[in-house]
Amino acid sequence: MTSPSLSPPRPTAGARSRGIPPLPLLTIINFFNYVDRQVVYGMTPDIGKAFHLSNFRLGWLAWVNLFVFALASLISGPIADRVGPRKVIFTGIMVWSIATIGSALSTSFPMLLFFRALVGVGEGAYGPSANTLLCADAPPEKRGRALGIYNVGMALGGTSGLVLGATLAPHLGWRGVFWIAGGPSIVLALASAFVAAPARLERPQALPARAYLLSPTFILALAGGILATFGASSLIFWTRQLVIEDRHFSILVGSIFMAVVGLVAGAGGVIAGGYVGDALSRRARGGHALTIGGSMLIGAPVGAIALIITGHPLFMIVTAAAAFLFSVYNGPSAAVVDELGPPQYAATLQAVFLFGIHVLGNAPAPMVVGWLFDLSKSVSLALQAAIVAFAISGVLFILVARRQRRAPSFH
């Protein structure tokens, strides 16, 4: 397939309307986005006991949330391209915060699954619009670092959700933790109504969106994102089982370790990915994809070793290194997608990418690993599937970088 024609650049950051600056506000919102999503992962033993669930059925909690998230992302992207990101962001935050509180009121497992699906609706509406607004707000040479800073909210929020769930559930009960997680997002929803953004992102017309969605480079990036997300979701969902049940850390020490890994290694990797991606992109096109590919290929053997080691000190060091390398993906990944099409289809491309990685990578990962865990009776062995996924993802993003260097720029 030949490369689609170029289109004029998007409006600069200076053209945005008045209001709360997008980057700091959306970073805080992203923190609570991932708190609300991943707090359930730290409470899986408590929820499993409450509803008498197998490891496979526990995986449904992630699957239903992420599958619906993917569908909502796919629908919300084109809507945001038409009505503007601010309205979609506000609606998404309000829906997921109410649904998180609804999770606390669940009296049966199907009811809990319903509210976790509704959380996915809100988060799916939020994601593509937030990525699009940040890419439009930041100049190209600083886009990676802006997205890296934004995704620090993801790293810190995801870690905080896991730790809050693991440490507070034994004392407050899992229902009480959901109340704590969902409340602040309602306030942030109100603040998002005043984020600095044009009512609509006016953009010139070019080729149909499918010309960019069906390009080989986008498909390679999508496949790489699916595998990277499969690996990350597997590790996130089963990390408590690995650290506390399999490696026999106490709940206190294990929770502190998970917090440190997320706060330092996870957030550090995200920021490093954004800055390194920008630096490489200034030298040649494809720098963001090259950053992801290199980190995955280095991280895969490190992660495989971490799953073999049983001694606590060495396990902690190698696991932190692997977490840093795998987290690099989250800094420049949205920038890679933004580079693969013209500005007027930015939210649509982000939406399709998020749909693909979540429905094919994120949603099935906890259940697949749970199934392997049930078969092998070893969470360490089951999680090696995640390491294989990371390695293949690295190869695919290297191919994306090579193709980008030969293709014209859209921005």
Phi, psi and omega in degrees: 000132179284158182288133176299158184291160180287161175225157181299155181292159178288164176301150180282169181299330182293346182274357185287158180283171180286156179149193179290130179306135186296316190299307181295319182293314182291332176293316177296317179298320180296327175302308181287334172305311183278335171299310183295327181284316192258357177299329180295331182292331178280354183243013185301321178298320181292317179291320178300318178292322182296324184246008176056061187253146171281169176300322180297314181290329174300325178299339178297330180302320177282318186299311184294322178297314187281328177294314178293322174307314182296316178298316180296323177299316182298320182283321188286332183301302178300327177298315180296325177297336183263317186256354181097154187284333188298314182296320181291319178298312180302312182297317181298315181296318181297319181295313185289329180291318178295320181292327177295319176294323176299329178299326180293338183266001185292133180250000178210163179295317176301322178294319177296319177299322179299312182290327175293327174294320180293325171303318178298325177299311181295316181292326177293325176292324184287316193303301182300322181293321178295314178300316182295316181297318180292320178294325178287329184282327185265140173295154186306323184286350179238011185292319180297316181291325177298315179291329176295315177298315179303316183280355166300325175302322177295312182297314181289320181292317178298317178295315180298322178297315178299314183291318178301316180297315184290324187268327185269331182303319178298337183259318184258347189083153184293332177294319179297324179294321178299323177299316181294321183289323189276333186301309184299333183294333178296318177296319180293329176300317179295320179296325183295339177294346182245016179292144181289110180198145174295152179302323174220150176267092182290129182218148179290158181277152176217212176294162177301155182301327183296337178297328180270326180291332181262004179292144180303325181293318178295319180296319176298316179296321179296315179298319177296320178293322178300313182290320178296320180288324174302313180296314182294316180297321178299313182293318182296313185293321187258007183294325178296318179298319181294312188284312188270315184275318185274317181269355173063037167285149172293162180300320180294307182295318179297320179293320177297317179299313180298323179295315181295317179299315180292316184287322184263300184289313182296306180295322178297319178295319179298311181295316179300319179299318179296314182290316179294319178300317177297318181296315180291326180291334176290337180271323181200151177295150181092008183296325179292316179293322179297322177299315179297312182300316180296318181294323179293317183291329175283322185287332185301308178294328177296316179295321179298320178294319180301326181282348179265324184293138178247336179294131188301309184300311182292322177302316182295318181293311184291323178297318178297320179296317179296318179299320177300311184294318180290332181286344178304325180308320188288342177289300187264000188298315179294328177294322177301312181298318181299330182281351188264008178198171181284163186301326186291345178249019186301311182292326179295315178297317178298321182294314180295320178297312180296322177301311183297313185290331182274321182283329182257340181248302187289311187297313183280345189302309181300323180288320179298312179293323176299320177296315177296323178297314179298323181287315187270342185062022181220114178291328178297316179293318180298323182286350174297336175299325177295322181294320177299318179298317178299317182297314179294322176302318179301317178298317182295321179288331172297319177295322177300315180299319180295319180292322180297326181295333182265352186257158177288159179272148178262353187232000000 
